[in-house]
């Protein structure tokens, strides 16, 4: 099978890593890819927002399946584009159509969907310039901290949590006046849920589903979860508190109603669903849906899955996931993200990276890297995710950190306390 992966981050490197292990793979292409994916397939430069250009490559390269890594092409309707063309609709695509992608593409759509199907989530208020007075009144009825979310996609930066009501009011004004562009034309004011976060993943064919290993990621730049939010500074899987009882609650209260809701609304959904959850006294609440795998969660979840990924994805596209059993490595996997100095604010690129060889328990997944001549250089804020297998969290993290210390580039930074809150 010839497969095209869309994306350039650690998630896409992890997907390439798993797909390359399948005996059913003929050729693997990644667009645009990075210096790590280049070792597993062929990187190709295509404007992935230009679906006609993607289609031309797919036809010319006899691609059988497209695996969409990031959310933007899904929200923009890449699946719908292919299904609308007679010469393209036979191409298998992992990722929902535009309607299903609204679960991530619009916070308000997701909230209304959850309310319709009694899926536990925080209470909220939908705010626009037309009802700002009512919105500010609602703000006064809830206790701090105040959670403000841009309705649309904002590159992972559209969530602001503030303790001061005056700051929250000013932030609402800033968001409505274009701080996050059109993504913030509608703002969701949300009740703050006090608990511990966990990410649960499923893959669905629109009728059946398989639950994948869970993960906990660490978003803040600073140790002890301080400082600015990032795309993710590390992750761990499995998560000790997400035991069998908790996952059963997630399945009964969240996953099953979500799948039933998609079916009832005739949303043909084939791909991953990422359930961003808050564990509140042992009960799961949905913070957000994502319509793809997470990053850096992919770098701990995907290595633990033993099932052949081409078999898994083919079953997904053919609505036969009920015939697939997910085999999972019982060991722990941790990942530590090495980032450019200054990230998540201004940072420099094109810093030469010194990389040691992987050992049997460690995998370095590239996120923001590229080739410059014979050198691998930095090409993003998040640069390398160092994943490691261990018999427990402590063992896995020890190996991740030992490898992280060996990777060198100017102004490299990583958190030294990933997994600090897990036992």
Buried (B, 14 or more C-beta within 10 A) or exposed (E): BBBBBBBBBBBBBBBBBBBBEBEBBEBBBBBBBBBBBBEBBBBEEBEBEEBEEBBEBBEEBEBBBBBBBBBBBBBBBBBBBBBEEEEBEEBBBBBBBBBBBBBBBBBBBBBEBBEEBEBBBBEBBBBEEEEBEEBBEBBEEBEBBBBBBBBBBBEBBBBBBBEEBEEBBEBBBBBBEEBBEEBBBBBBBBBBBEBBBBBBBBBBBBBBBBBBBBBBBBBBBEBEBEBEBBBBBBBBBBBEBBEEEBBEBBBEBBBBBBBEBBBEEEBBBBBBBBBBBBBBEEBBBBBBBBBBBBBBBBBBBBBBBEBBBBBBBBBBBEBBBEEBEBEBBEBBBBBBBBBBBEBBEEBEBEBEBEBEEEEEBBBBBBBBBBEBEEEBBBBBBBBBBBBBBBEEBEBBBBBBBBBBEEBEBEEBBBBEBBBBEBE
